[in-house]
């Protein structure tokens, strides 16, 4: 069976809305500078890698907009677990079909505390998603998609199957409203053009570590306030200004209620 048909059938059965393909050779052609170092290329990690398959699962806005909260914390964990389960299963199916494959763990680090000392994983799912034609980086240092803006989590599979790459997204999805910059609680972002913007990974990791002690990590603010994505219309949240301080939104009562429980 054709490997792409295997992947498409699996994604349809599991209701996985986003899937893309990137030839391993795409990593050798930088889209911008600074670029991913060669040690992080898929065929450096596994020389037999021909294609990287990337799947994406959305983060439901109703839960996310209570962040930081136990609700978003649990949703985040659940999505990550599903991504690992799906990529393990799909890699196994492809391997059994004659295309040796392996999943890449959703979070390639031991804990948030580890990120305080080394804020980089051994493989970037975000760069893989961009190279697989699923999105573009935004000012918030996250991958923005047409469907869900930055409210999506990605998982990757290295496979020996040769699958044609999907076309890259050429248009800039970020509208540079800079809400992510102004509303970041630790001022980790700066205005500018990605990748020229400065992202304080240490500040971001420290915030996550602080929230983790309260059992309500991650932060999530920079992705909930982004106005990009068709999901905002689906959830009736076209006005991203409702997250601004003093917006007076009636939704605030519900968010405050959730934040009062489940954490410390």
Secondary structure as GFF3:
##gff-version 3
##sequence-region A 1 264
A	DSSP	alpha_helix	3	13	.	.	.	ID=ss1
A	DSSP	beta_strand	18	23	.	.	.	ID=ss2
A	DSSP	three_ten_helix	24	28	.	.	.	ID=ss3
A	DSSP	three_ten_helix	38	40	.	.	.	ID=ss4
A	DSSP	alpha_helix	42	45	.	.	.	ID=ss5
A	DSSP	beta_strand	51	58	.	.	.	ID=ss6
A	DSSP	alpha_helix	61	64	.	.	.	ID=ss7
A	DSSP	alpha_helix	70	96	.	.	.	ID=ss8
A	DSSP	beta_strand	101	104	.	.	.	ID=ss9
A	DSSP	alpha_helix	112	117	.	.	.	ID=ss10
A	DSSP	alpha_helix	125	131	.	.	.	ID=ss11
A	DSSP	beta_strand	136	137	.	.	.	ID=ss12
A	DSSP	beta_strand	143	144	.	.	.	ID=ss13
A	DSSP	beta_strand	152	159	.	.	.	ID=ss14
A	DSSP	alpha_helix	179	183	.	.	.	ID=ss15
A	DSSP	alpha_helix	201	213	.	.	.	ID=ss16
A	DSSP	alpha_helix	221	224	.	.	.	ID=ss17
A	DSSP	alpha_helix	231	234	.	.	.	ID=ss18
A	DSSP	three_ten_helix	240	243	.	.	.	ID=ss19
A	DSSP	alpha_helix	252	259	.	.	.	ID=ss20
###
